[in-house]
Amino acid sequence: MSGQVEATDVQVAAQVGGRLIELRVREGDRVNAGDVIARLDTADAELALARVRAERAQADAQRRLLVAGTRPEDIRQADAQAATAETDVRAAEAELAAAQADVDRFEALLAADSGSRKQRDDAVTRRDVAKERLQGARDRVRAARENVARLRAGARREDIEAAQARVTAISAQIAAAEKAIADATVSAPTPGVVTETLADAGELLQPRAPLVVITDLVHAWANVYIDEPLVPRIRLGQPATVFTDAGGPGASGTISYISSKAEFTPRNVQTAEDRSKLVYRLKISLDNRKGVFKAGMPVEAEIPFQDAR
């Protein structure tokens, strides 16, 4: 049975875009999984990483400041301001009491025709001013007490959670920048042979643009075709021997796939007379660690048929 060798082709690409600064492989080179094959410029990503790291440091400092709460010296200063405001209230109350006493005295004198109306009016003005001062002092006391209570209570839980969320968001940006830098180093995902290079050093590449093609020749297989009457006489897993045009003892393989759908024989496999026959495709897995078989190589397969059951 005739057929040809096939192997898995893997297009290797970088997840990120950028300028290709180094391509370490050429066509025909053998690579192992994990070998570095290319590097892209990471200058922009490194600058972005430095910026978001600084932003996270600032956000984390703000979060720790909220968690730590108010400094004791700030609370003592607020207490002193509240005490001063309370002293101002007492002074304003005394001033108002004195002004009210003057108003009462001049009212009495005016009623007895012993005082002037101007003196009474001046006393009323001083009393009204004293009332306004007292009200202002009381407002300052209330504000000072509220400030002390706020400082003692510390930051609200919602403020702390918002600060933590900002730190988390910036940490995600850092992870994205670090991944972009890591993705700029492209490694081989599978062992094989570099069969095609698709980019050159110095090119500006888009994200996921293919760089090279790696062919996994170690796990190559041969596609061969068998006539429909012989299909019941083969089984998955049974051995087969594959020969190249170079001759020799051939290489052992295993039938790993039998097509469930009939097709016409490929034109490059059989004679003109046989090309009209219905056949089934077989996949014979090969041990190609020595690299004997190449993709597209024509081969012949010998399969020991079993009794049909």
C-alpha positions as CSV (number, residue, x, y, z in Angstrom):
1,M,0.0,0.0,0.0
2,S,1.3,3.4,-1.0
3,G,1.1,6.6,0.9
4,Q,3.1,9.5,2.2
5,V,4.6,10.8,5.5
6,E,2.9,13.6,7.4
7,A,3.8,15.5,10.5
8,T,2.4,18.2,12.7
9,D,3.3,21.7,11.8
10,V,3.2,24.3,14.6
11,Q,3.3,28.0,13.8
12,V,5.1,29.7,16.6
13,A,4.0,33.3,17.4
14,A,4.5,35.8,20.2
15,Q,1.4,36.8,22.2
16,V,2.5,40.5,22.1
17,G,3.6,42.8,19.3
18,G,6.8,44.7,19.0
19,R,10.1,44.9,17.2
20,L,11.8,41.5,16.7
21,I,15.3,42.1,18.1
22,E,16.6,38.5,17.9
23,L,15.7,35.3,16.0
24,R,17.9,32.5,17.3
25,V,17.0,29.7,14.8
26,R,17.3,29.1,11.1
27,E,15.5,26.6,8.8
28,G,16.8,23.1,9.5
29,D,17.6,23.7,13.2
30,R,16.4,21.2,15.7
31,V,14.8,22.6,18.8
32,N,13.5,21.1,22.1
33,A,10.4,22.2,23.9
34,G,11.2,25.3,25.9
35,D,14.2,26.4,23.8
36,V,14.2,30.2,23.3
37,I,13.8,30.9,19.6
38,A,13.1,34.7,19.5
39,R,13.0,37.8,21.6
40,L,11.0,41.0,21.1
41,D,11.8,44.5,22.3
42,T,10.4,45.1,25.9
43,A,11.4,48.7,26.5
44,D,7.9,50.1,26.4
45,A,6.5,47.3,28.6
46,E,9.3,47.8,31.1
47,L,8.5,51.5,31.3
48,A,4.8,50.8,31.8
49,L,5.7,48.3,34.5
50,A,7.8,50.8,36.4
51,R,5.0,53.3,36.2
52,V,2.3,51.0,37.6
53,R,4.6,49.7,40.3
54,A,5.0,53.3,41.5
55,E,1.2,53.8,41.4
56,R,0.7,50.7,43.4
57,A,3.2,51.8,46.0
58,Q,1.3,55.1,46.3
59,A,-2.1,53.4,46.5
60,D,-0.8,50.9,49.1
61,A,0.6,53.7,51.2
62,Q,-2.8,55.4,51.1
63,R,-4.5,52.2,52.1
64,R,-2.1,51.6,55.1
65,L,-2.7,55.2,56.1
66,L,-6.5,54.6,56.3
67,V,-6.0,51.4,58.1
68,A,-3.7,52.9,60.7
69,G,-6.2,55.6,61.6
70,T,-5.6,59.1,63.0
71,R,-2.4,59.9,64.7
72,P,-2.7,60.5,68.5
73,E,-1.1,63.9,68.2
74,D,-3.8,64.9,65.7
75,I,-6.5,63.8,68.1
76,R,-4.8,65.8,70.9
77,Q,-4.7,68.9,68.7
78,A,-8.4,68.5,67.8
79,D,-9.2,68.1,71.6
80,A,-7.3,71.3,72.3
81,Q,-9.2,73.2,69.6
82,A,-12.5,71.9,71.0
83,A,-11.4,73.1,74.5
84,T,-10.5,76.5,73.1
85,A,-13.9,76.7,71.4
86,E,-15.7,75.8,74.7
87,T,-13.7,78.6,76.4
88,D,-14.8,81.0,73.8
89,V,-18.4,79.9,74.4
90,R,-18.1,80.6,78.1
91,A,-16.6,84.1,77.4
92,A,-19.4,84.8,74.9
93,E,-22.0,83.8,77.4
94,A,-20.5,86.1,80.0
95,E,-20.3,88.9,77.5
96,L,-24.0,88.3,76.5
97,A,-25.0,88.3,80.2
98,A,-23.3,91.6,80.8
99,A,-24.8,93.1,77.7
100,Q,-28.3,91.9,78.7
101,A,-27.8,93.4,82.1
102,D,-26.9,96.8,80.5
103,V,-30.0,96.6,78.4
104,D,-32.2,95.9,81.5
105,R,-30.6,98.7,83.4
106,F,-31.0,101.3,80.6
107,E,-34.6,100.1,80.1
108,A,-35.3,100.8,83.8
109,L,-33.6,104.2,83.6
110,L,-35.5,105.1,80.5
111,A,-38.8,104.0,82.1
112,A,-37.9,106.3,85.1
113,D,-36.9,109.2,82.8
114,S,-33.4,109.0,84.1
115,G,-31.6,107.6,81.1
116,S,-31.4,108.4,77.4
117,R,-32.9,106.4,74.5
118,K,-29.5,106.3,72.8
119,Q,-27.9,104.6,75.8
120,R,-30.6,102.0,75.7
121,D,-30.2,101.5,71.9
122,D,-26.4,101.2,72.2
123,A,-26.9,98.5,74.9
124,V,-29.3,96.6,72.7
125,T,-26.8,96.6,69.8
126,R,-24.0,95.3,72.1
127,R,-26.4,92.6,73.3
128,D,-27.3,91.5,69.8
129,V,-23.6,91.4,68.8
130,A,-22.9,89.3,71.9
131,K,-25.7,86.9,70.8
132,E,-24.1,86.5,67.4
133,R,-20.7,85.9,68.9
134,L,-22.2,83.3,71.3
135,Q,-23.9,81.5,68.4
136,G,-20.7,81.5,66.4
137,A,-18.7,80.1,69.4
138,R,-21.3,77.4,69.8
139,D,-21.1,76.5,66.1
140,R,-17.3,76.2,66.4
141,V,-17.7,74.0,69.5
142,R,-20.0,71.7,67.6
143,A,-17.7,71.5,64.6
144,A,-14.7,70.9,66.9
145,R,-16.5,68.1,68.7
146,E,-17.6,66.5,65.4
147,N,-14.0,66.7,64.2
148,V,-12.7,64.9,67.3
149,A,-15.3,62.2,67.0
150,R,-14.4,61.7,63.3
151,L,-10.7,61.5,64.1
152,R,-11.3,59.0,66.9
153,A,-13.5,56.8,64.7
154,G,-10.8,56.6,61.9
155,A,-11.5,55.9,58.2
156,R,-14.8,54.4,57.1
157,R,-14.9,50.7,56.1
158,E,-16.0,51.7,52.6
159,D,-13.0,54.0,52.2
160,I,-10.6,51.2,53.3
161,E,-12.3,48.8,50.9
162,A,-12.1,51.3,48.0
163,A,-8.4,51.8,48.7
164,Q,-7.8,48.0,48.8
165,A,-9.7,47.7,45.5
166,R,-7.4,50.3,43.9
167,V,-4.4,48.4,45.1
168,T,-5.8,45.2,43.6
169,A,-6.6,46.8,40.3
170,I,-3.1,48.2,40.0
171,S,-1.6,44.8,40.9
172,A,-3.6,43.4,38.0
173,Q,-2.0,46.0,35.7
174,I,1.4,45.0,37.0
175,A,0.7,41.3,36.3
176,A,-0.4,42.3,32.8
177,A,2.8,44.2,32.2
178,E,5.0,41.4,33.6
179,K,3.2,38.9,31.3
180,A,3.8,41.2,28.3
181,I,7.5,41.2,29.1
182,A,7.6,37.4,29.6
183,D,5.6,36.9,26.4
184,A,8.3,38.9,24.5
185,T,10.6,35.9,24.9
186,V,9.2,33.2,22.5
187,S,10.0,29.5,23.3
188,A,9.4,26.4,21.3
189,P,6.1,24.8,22.3
190,T,7.2,21.4,21.0
191,P,10.4,19.6,19.9
192,G,11.0,19.4,16.2
193,V,12.7,20.9,13.2
194,V,12.4,24.5,12.1
195,T,11.0,24.1,8.6
196,E,10.2,27.7,7.8
197,T,11.1,31.2,9.1
198,L,8.4,33.8,8.6
199,A,10.1,36.9,10.1
200,D,13.5,38.5,10.3
201,A,15.2,40.4,13.1
202,G,14.3,44.1,13.0
203,E,10.8,43.6,11.8
204,L,7.9,45.3,13.6
205,L,5.4,42.5,14.3
206,Q,1.7,42.5,15.2
207,P,0.5,40.4,18.2
208,R,0.3,36.7,17.4
209,A,2.1,37.2,14.1
210,P,3.8,33.8,13.2
211,L,7.6,33.8,13.5
212,V,8.6,30.2,12.5
213,V,7.1,26.9,11.7
214,I,8.3,23.9,13.7
215,T,7.6,20.4,12.3
216,D,7.3,17.6,14.9
217,L,9.1,14.9,12.9
218,V,9.6,12.7,16.0
219,H,5.9,11.8,16.0
220,A,5.4,11.5,12.3
221,W,2.9,9.2,10.7
222,A,2.2,7.7,7.3
223,N,-1.2,8.0,5.6
224,V,-1.8,4.9,3.4
225,Y,-5.0,3.6,1.8
226,I,-6.5,0.2,1.9
227,D,-9.2,-1.4,-0.4
228,E,-12.6,-1.7,1.2
229,P,-12.6,-5.6,1.2
230,L,-9.5,-5.7,3.3
231,V,-10.7,-3.3,6.1
232,P,-12.3,-6.1,8.2
233,R,-8.9,-7.8,8.3
234,I,-7.0,-5.0,10.1
235,R,-7.3,-3.7,13.7
236,L,-6.2,-0.6,15.6
237,G,-2.9,-1.1,17.4
238,Q,-1.6,-3.8,15.1
239,P,1.9,-3.5,13.8
240,A,2.9,-2.4,10.3
241,T,6.2,-1.9,8.5
242,V,6.9,1.2,6.4
243,F,9.4,1.3,3.6
244,T,11.0,4.3,1.9
245,D,12.2,4.5,-1.7
246,A,15.7,4.0,-0.3
247,G,15.0,0.4,0.5
248,G,16.3,-1.3,3.5
249,P,14.6,-3.3,6.2
250,G,11.9,-0.7,6.8
251,A,10.7,0.9,10.0
252,S,8.1,-0.5,12.4
253,G,4.9,1.4,13.0
254,T,1.5,1.0,14.6
255,I,-2.0,1.5,13.0
256,S,-3.4,4.3,15.1
257,Y,-6.4,5.3,13.0
258,I,-8.8,3.7,10.5
259,S,-11.1,6.0,8.7
260,S,-14.8,5.4,9.1
261,K,-15.6,6.9,5.8
262,A,-14.7,5.6,2.3
263,E,-13.1,7.8,-0.3
264,F,-11.5,7.5,-3.7
265,T,-7.8,6.6,-3.9
266,P,-5.6,9.7,-4.0
267,R,-4.2,10.3,-7.5
268,N,-0.6,10.4,-6.3
269,V,-0.8,6.9,-4.7
270,Q,-2.1,4.2,-7.1
271,T,-2.0,3.5,-10.7
272,A,-4.6,5.0,-13.1
273,E,-6.6,1.8,-13.0
274,D,-6.8,1.8,-9.2
275,R,-7.6,5.4,-8.7
276,S,-11.3,4.8,-9.2
277,K,-11.5,2.3,-6.3
278,L,-13.1,3.1,-2.9
279,V,-10.5,2.9,-0.2
280,Y,-10.2,3.7,3.5
281,R,-7.4,5.8,5.0
282,L,-5.1,4.4,7.6
283,K,-2.8,6.3,9.9
284,I,0.4,4.4,10.8
285,S,2.3,6.1,13.7
286,L,6.0,6.0,13.3
287,D,9.0,6.1,15.7
288,N,11.0,8.7,13.9
289,R,13.5,9.7,16.6
290,K,16.3,9.0,14.1
291,G,14.8,11.5,11.6
292,V,14.6,9.0,8.7
293,F,11.1,10.1,7.6
294,K,10.4,13.6,6.3
295,A,7.1,15.3,5.7
296,G,5.7,14.5,2.2
297,M,8.0,11.5,1.6
298,P,6.4,8.7,-0.4
299,V,6.4,5.4,1.4
300,E,5.1,1.8,1.1
301,A,3.4,0.0,3.9
302,E,3.3,-3.7,4.6
303,I,0.5,-4.8,6.9
304,P,-0.1,-8.4,8.1
305,F,-3.8,-9.1,7.6
306,Q,-5.8,-11.0,10.1
307,D,-8.6,-13.3,9.6
308,A,-12.0,-11.5,9.1
309,R,-14.4,-12.0,12.0
